Amino acid sequence: MFRIYFLLVALIFASARGAEKAHVIESIDELRASAVLDDVKVRMKPGTYRLDEADDHHFIRFTGSRSHFDLTGVTLEIDNALFRKFGVINGPDGFYCAIDLIGDDIVFEGLSTVNVGDGFGVSGRNKIFNVCGSGVILRNVDVTTSGSNPWGYGSLFGIAGGDVRKMNGIRVGWPAVGAKLINCRVHMRAMGHAIFVQGAQDTLIDDCHVDGLLRPTDEILEETSGYAFDKGFNTGKSEYVEGVLVAENGDILPSEMIAMSEDGIRLYPQGGPDKTPTGVTTLRNCTVSQMRRGICVGLGNAADIVIDCEVRNCVAAGFNISGGDYLENCRSDARYSEALSCPYNGSEGAVVGLEILDSRGGTVNTLLATLNGRGHEVTFKTANPLFVPESFRIEKATKSGYAYYQRKKKAIAESINILNETPAMVFESE
């Protein structure tokens, strides 16, 4: 305790002087002590630290502003037991998180995290990083998640409520303005989203990389115990579950592929207590592989910008877009789902330039793209025509693929201009 007291004194004086030299810390307690201060520069001694104690469901709250935390070489082992320590907490702030970046103009970099320990949390909204301060830069972090329920079945048994308990990666949420995620890597080994934005304004996601795991339903159907076995291999849904076909009675079908996590990079339409619309989000140089949807800006309210991004082996859609979204020099395959999905009738004026990667050797899928709405300008190209089987389709005015969720409406496609430089054929379904 004396060390922490003297550290606080030193940091406060350094803050008053505007000193640039970083103060070295070597414990979680010291990190917590410095997290509440303004205008400090802190470097944590490299090593492995275990986060297994907390006084709050946001385990470490960084409330100071204009401070710089360099945790290069630090691995934080986060005990999954902490995600159930405080019971169920309601309200918009009721989610659990490990690192809460609330203060403005924080630079936080270098940390690697890994969940350890058995079990899962009591909430469906668990996450590792929560970015809510304005001007925050989260840079060079590496996140490996675990600790969700039920694990190994993706979205087959639901996406919220019931038995579902998630462990998400990084959230950028209201009231953040101008937050930047730079060279962040999220390895999803839990049910949940890797990176998502809710109600934040002017977010930049640059050089960020997400990977998940896929699993064939044939493997699930061979189980002789566990969650799916206990459910009689029945999802309780019918026909389609987030990119995966199931039987009309809800039974899991063979020869399908599931993503064991949710979306790679996803925008929500709103966030915060007043449901503030999510502002323009820019994605650059990002990659996503083996997730449910790869890059999903289609649920955001703004005209979002996606440049030089790549998606591979996702099971519901590669890129999910809506009105006004702009994709430039992006790439996706269509092995397990359409490379591009714009399923919304009300979407207008999207502009897309998409290269189709090698889409051979997948399962079930024969869709290259699904396009609804009005006034879109879409270009498809491929480096090798053999990458796109001739059986693949580009469907307009469709309820196929991820557009299944529009099945109760008449699908609309008007004034959609497609420059198709692939072997796939263009069809208008209605």
C-alpha positions in Angstrom: 0.0 0.0 0.0 2.9 2.4 0.7 4.2 1.8 -2.8 0.8 2.7 -4.3 0.6 5.8 -2.1 4.0 7.1 -3.2 3.2 6.2 -6.8 0.1 8.3 -6.7 2.0 11.2 -5.2 4.7 10.9 -7.9 2.1 10.7 -10.7 0.2 13.6 -9.4 3.3 15.8 -9.3 4.3 14.5 -12.7 0.9 15.4 -14.0 1.2 19.0 -12.6 4.6 19.4 -14.3 3.5 17.9 -17.5 6.4 15.5 -17.4 6.9 13.2 -20.4 8.9 10.5 -18.7 6.8 7.3 -18.2 6.4 6.0 -14.6 7.0 2.3 -14.4 4.4 0.2 -12.5 4.4 -3.5 -11.8 1.1 -4.5 -10.3 -2.6 -4.5 -11.0 -3.2 -2.3 -7.9 -0.8 0.3 -9.3 -2.6 0.2 -12.7 -5.9 0.9 -10.9 -4.4 3.7 -9.0 -3.0 5.4 -12.1 -6.2 4.8 -14.1 -8.1 7.6 -12.3 -5.5 10.3 -12.9 -5.2 13.0 -15.6 -2.2 13.8 -17.7 0.1 10.9 -16.7 2.3 8.6 -18.7 2.5 5.1 -17.4 4.4 2.1 -18.5 3.8 -1.4 -17.0 6.6 -3.7 -16.5 6.4 -6.6 -19.0 5.1 -9.9 -17.7 2.0 -11.9 -17.0 -0.5 -10.5 -14.4 -3.7 -12.2 -13.2 -6.9 -10.1 -12.8 -8.9 -12.1 -10.3 -10.1 -9.3 -7.9 -12.4 -6.4 -8.6 -14.7 -4.1 -6.6 -17.0 -3.4 -9.5 -18.4 -5.2 -12.6 -16.2 -2.9 -14.7 -13.0 -4.4 -13.3 -10.6 -1.5 -14.1 -12.1 1.9 -14.9 -9.8 4.4 -16.6 -11.6 7.6 -15.7 -8.6 10.1 -16.1 -8.1 12.1 -19.3 -5.2 12.8 -21.6 -3.2 9.9 -20.1 -1.0 7.4 -21.9 -0.7 3.7 -20.8 1.9 1.6 -22.4 1.4 -2.1 -21.6 3.7 -3.5 -24.3 4.8 -7.0 -23.3 2.1 -7.4 -20.7 -0.3 -10.3 -20.7 -3.4 -10.0 -18.5 -5.1 -13.2 -17.5 -8.7 -12.4 -16.7 -10.4 -14.8 -14.4 -13.8 -15.8 -15.8 -15.2 -16.0 -12.3 -15.2 -12.2 -12.1 -17.9 -12.1 -14.8 -20.3 -13.6 -12.3 -19.0 -12.1 -9.0 -21.6 -9.3 -8.7 -24.7 -11.1 -10.0 -27.0 -9.8 -12.6 -26.9 -6.0 -13.0 -29.6 -4.2 -15.0 -29.5 -1.0 -16.9 -27.4 0.3 -19.8 -24.2 0.2 -17.7 -25.0 -3.3 -16.3 -22.7 -5.2 -18.6 -19.4 -6.7 -17.3 -16.1 -5.6 -18.8 -12.4 -6.0 -17.9 -11.0 -2.7 -19.2 -13.3 0.4 -19.2 -11.8 3.4 -21.0 -14.1 6.2 -19.9 -11.8 9.3 -19.8 -11.2 11.4 -22.8 -8.1 11.4 -25.0 -6.6 8.3 -23.4 -3.9 6.4 -25.3 -4.0 2.7 -24.3 -1.6 0.3 -26.0 0.3 -2.9 -26.1 -1.8 -5.2 -23.8 -2.6 -8.9 -24.5 -5.5 -10.4 -22.7 -6.7 -14.0 -22.3 -9.6 -15.4 -20.3 -8.7 -18.1 -17.9 -10.7 -20.3 -15.6 -13.9 -22.4 -15.9 -17.5 -21.4 -16.4 -19.1 -18.3 -17.9 -20.6 -15.0 -16.8 -24.1 -14.2 -15.6 -24.7 -11.7 -18.3 -25.1 -11.9 -22.1 -23.2 -8.6 -22.5 -19.8 -9.4 -21.2 -16.8 -7.8 -23.0 -13.1 -7.3 -22.6 -12.7 -3.7 -23.7 -15.3 -0.9 -23.4 -14.4 2.4 -25.1 -16.7 5.2 -24.1 -14.4 8.2 -23.8 -13.9 10.7 -26.7 -10.6 10.8 -28.5 -9.5 7.4 -27.1 -6.8 5.5 -29.0 -6.8 1.8 -28.4 -3.7 0.5 -30.2 -1.7 -2.7 -30.6 -3.8 -4.8 -28.3 -4.3 -8.6 -28.6 -7.5 -10.2 -27.2 -8.3 -13.9 -26.9 -11.8 -14.6 -25.6 -13.3 -17.6 -23.9 -16.0 -18.2 -21.3 -19.4 -18.3 -23.1 -22.4 -20.6 -23.0 -23.3 -22.7 -24.9 -19.9 -22.9 -26.6 -19.5 -24.8 -29.8 -22.8 -24.2 -31.5 -22.7 -20.6 -32.7 -26.1 -19.0 -33.0 -28.0 -22.3 -33.4 -29.5 -22.1 -29.9 -30.1 -18.3 -29.9 -28.3 -15.0 -29.8 -29.6 -13.6 -26.5 -31.6 -14.6 -23.5 -32.2 -18.1 -22.3 -29.0 -20.0 -21.7 -26.9 -17.7 -23.9 -24.0 -16.0 -22.2 -21.5 -14.2 -24.4 -17.9 -12.9 -24.2 -17.4 -10.1 -26.6 -14.1 -8.5 -27.6 -14.1 -4.7 -28.0 -17.0 -2.3 -27.8 -17.0 1.3 -28.8 -20.1 2.9 -27.3 -21.9 6.2 -26.6 -20.9 8.8 -25.7 -17.5 8.2 -27.5 -16.6 10.7 -30.3 -13.5 10.2 -32.5 -12.4 6.9 -30.9 -9.7 5.0 -32.9 -8.9 1.3 -32.8 -5.5 0.7 -34.5 -3.9 -2.7 -35.0 -6.2 -4.5 -32.6 -6.4 -8.2 -32.9 -9.3 -10.2 -31.6 -9.2 -14.0 -31.5 -12.8 -15.2 -30.8 -12.9 -18.4 -28.8 -16.3 -17.6 -27.3 -19.8 -16.7 -28.5 -20.0 -13.0 -29.1 -19.0 -10.2 -31.4 -15.3 -9.4 -31.9 -15.5 -5.6 -32.4 -18.8 -3.6 -32.4 -19.9 0.0 -32.3 -23.1 1.3 -30.5 -24.1 5.0 -30.6 -20.5 6.3 -31.0 -19.6 9.0 -33.5 -16.8 9.2 -36.0 -15.1 6.0 -35.1 -12.1 4.8 -37.0 -11.2 1.1 -37.1 -7.8 0.8 -38.8 -5.6 -2.3 -39.4 -7.7 -4.5 -37.1 -7.9 -8.2 -37.5 -10.4 -10.8 -36.3 -10.5 -14.6 -36.5 -12.9 -17.1 -35.2 -13.6 -20.8 -35.6 -15.9 -22.8 -37.9 -17.5 -26.2 -37.2 -19.4 -28.5 -39.5 -22.8 -29.6 -38.3 -21.8 -33.2 -39.1 -19.4 -33.0 -36.2 -22.2 -31.7 -33.9 -24.5 -34.5 -34.9 -21.9 -37.1 -33.9 -21.9 -35.9 -30.2 -23.1 -38.4 -27.6 -23.4 -35.9 -24.8 -23.4 -32.1 -24.2 -25.8 -29.2 -24.9 -26.9 -30.1 -28.4 -27.3 -33.8 -27.5 -29.5 -32.8 -24.5 -31.7 -30.7 -26.8 -32.2 -33.6 -29.2 -30.2 -31.7 -31.8 -33.2 -29.4 -32.2 -32.7 -25.6 -32.3 -36.2 -24.6 -31.5 -36.1 -22.4 -34.7 -37.2 -23.2 -38.3 -35.6 -23.1 -41.7 -32.8 -20.6 -41.1 -30.6 -19.5 -38.2 -28.2 -16.7 -38.8 -26.6 -18.1 -42.0 -27.3 -21.8 -41.3 -30.2 -23.9 -42.7 -32.1 -26.0 -40.3 -35.1 -28.3 -40.8 -38.7 -26.9 -40.7 -39.0 -28.6 -37.3 -35.8 -27.0 -36.0 -33.5 -30.1 -36.3 -29.9 -29.4 -37.1 -29.1 -30.5 -40.6 -26.0 -32.3 -41.8 -23.5 -30.8 -44.3 -23.9 -27.2 -42.9 -21.1 -25.0 -41.5 -21.5 -22.9 -38.4 -19.4 -20.0 -37.1 -18.8 -20.6 -33.4 -18.8 -16.9 -32.7 -20.9 -14.0 -34.0 -19.9 -11.0 -36.2 -16.4 -9.9 -36.9 -16.8 -6.1 -37.1 -20.4 -4.9 -36.5 -22.3 -1.6 -36.2 -25.5 -1.3 -34.2 -28.1 1.3 -35.2 -27.9 3.1 -31.8 -26.6 3.1 -28.3 -26.8 4.8 -24.9 -29.7 5.6 -22.7 -31.3 8.0 -25.3 -30.7 5.6 -28.2 -28.2 7.9 -29.9 -27.8 6.9 -33.6 -24.4 5.5 -34.4 -22.5 8.0 -36.5 -20.2 7.5 -39.5 -17.7 4.7 -39.0 -14.6 4.2 -41.1 -12.9 0.9 -41.6 -9.5 0.6 -43.3 -7.2 -2.3 -43.9 -9.1 -4.8 -41.7 -9.5 -8.5 -42.1 -12.1 -10.9 -40.7 -12.1 -14.7 -41.0 -14.4 -17.5 -39.9 -17.1 -15.5 -38.2 -20.9 -15.3 -38.7 -20.9 -12.1 -40.7 -17.6 -10.6 -41.6 -18.0 -6.9 -41.7 -21.5 -5.7 -41.0 -22.1 -2.0 -41.5 -25.6 -2.6 -42.8 -27.2 -2.1 -39.4 -25.7 1.3 -38.8 -27.7 4.4 -39.5 -25.0 6.4 -41.2 -23.3 6.1 -44.6 -20.2 4.2 -43.6 -16.8 3.9 -45.3 -15.0 0.6 -45.8 -11.7 0.7 -47.7 -9.1 -2.1 -48.4 -10.8 -4.7 -46.1 -10.9 -8.5 -46.6 -13.3 -11.2 -45.4 -12.9 -14.9 -45.7 -14.9 -18.0 -44.8 -17.9 -16.3 -43.0 -21.2 -18.2 -42.9 -24.0 -15.5 -43.0 -22.4 -12.8 -45.2 -19.0 -11.5 -46.1 -19.9 -7.8 -46.2 -23.4 -6.7 -45.0 -24.3 -3.2 -46.2 -27.2 -0.8 -46.4 -28.0 2.6 -47.9 -25.2 5.0 -48.5 -22.4 2.7 -47.5 -19.2 2.9 -49.5 -16.9 -0.1 -50.2 -13.7 0.5 -52.0 -11.1 -2.1 -53.0 -12.6 -4.8 -50.7 -12.3 -8.5 -51.0 -14.4 -11.5 -49.9 -15.0 -15.2 -50.8 -18.4 -16.8 -51.0 -17.5 -20.3 -49.8 -20.2 -20.5 -47.1 -22.4 -17.5 -47.7 -22.8 -14.6 -50.2 -19.8 -12.3 -50.4 -22.1 -9.2 -50.3 -25.5 -8.8 -48.8 -27.7 -5.7 -49.1 -31.0 -7.2 -48.0 -32.9 -4.1 -47.0 -35.7 -2.7 -49.2 -35.2 0.8 -47.8 -31.5 1.0 -48.6 -30.5 3.5 -51.3 -27.3 4.6 -53.0 -24.7 2.2 -51.8 -21.4 2.1 -53.8 -19.4 -1.1 -53.9 -16.2 -2.3 -55.4 -15.7 -5.9 -54.4 -13.1 -8.5 -55.6 -14.3 -12.1 -55.2 -11.7 -14.4 -53.8 -11.5 -18.2 -54.3 -15.0 -19.5 -53.5 -14.5 -23.1 -54.4 -14.8 -26.0 -52.0 -17.4 -24.5 -49.7 -20.7 -26.1 -48.6 -24.3 -25.5 -49.6 -23.9 -21.9 -50.8 -24.4 -20.9 -54.4 -25.0 -17.1 -53.8 -22.4 -14.6 -54.7 -24.5 -11.6 -53.7 -28.0 -10.5 -52.6 -29.1 -7.0 -53.5 -32.3 -5.2 -52.5 -33.1 -1.5 -52.4 -32.6 1.3 -54.9 -29.9 3.2 -56.7 -26.9 1.1 -55.8 -23.7 1.0 -58.0 -22.0 -2.4 -57.6 -18.9 -3.8 -59.3 -17.8 -7.4 -58.9 -14.4 -8.6 -60.2 -12.1 -11.6 -59.6 -8.5 -12.3 -60.3 -9.3 -15.7 -61.7 -12.7 -16.7 -63.3 -12.2 -20.2 -61.8 -12.6 -18.7 -58.3 -16.3 -18.3 -59.0 -18.3 -21.4 -59.9 -20.6 -20.9 -62.8 -23.5 -22.1 -60.6 -23.2 -19.0 -58.4 -25.9 -16.3 -58.6 -26.2 -12.6 -58.0 -29.8 -12.2 -56.9 -31.8 -8.9 -56.9 -35.2 -8.5 -55.2 -34.5 -11.6 -53.2 -35.2 -13.4 -50.0 -32.4 -15.8 -50.3 -29.4 -16.1 -48.0 -29.2 -13.4 -45.4 -32.2 -11.7 -47.1 -34.2 -14.5 -45.6 -35.1 -12.1 -42.8 -37.0 -10.0 -45.3 -39.3 -12.9 -46.2 -42.5 -11.2 -44.8 -42.0 -8.3 -47.2 -42.1 -8.0 -51.0 -38.5 -7.7 -52.0 -37.6 -4.6 -54.0 -34.7 -3.9 -56.4 -34.9 -0.8 -58.5 -32.2 1.0 -60.5 -29.4 -1.2 -59.3 -26.4 -1.0 -61.7 -24.2 -4.0 -61.6 -20.9 -4.4 -63.4 -20.3 -8.1 -63.2 -16.8 -9.3 -64.3 -17.3 -12.8 -62.8 -18.9 -16.0 -64.2 -21.9 -15.6 -61.8 -25.2 -14.9 -63.4 -27.5 -12.1 -62.3 -31.1 -13.0 -61.5 -34.1 -10.9 -60.3 -36.1 -13.1 -58.0 -39.4 -11.3 -57.9 
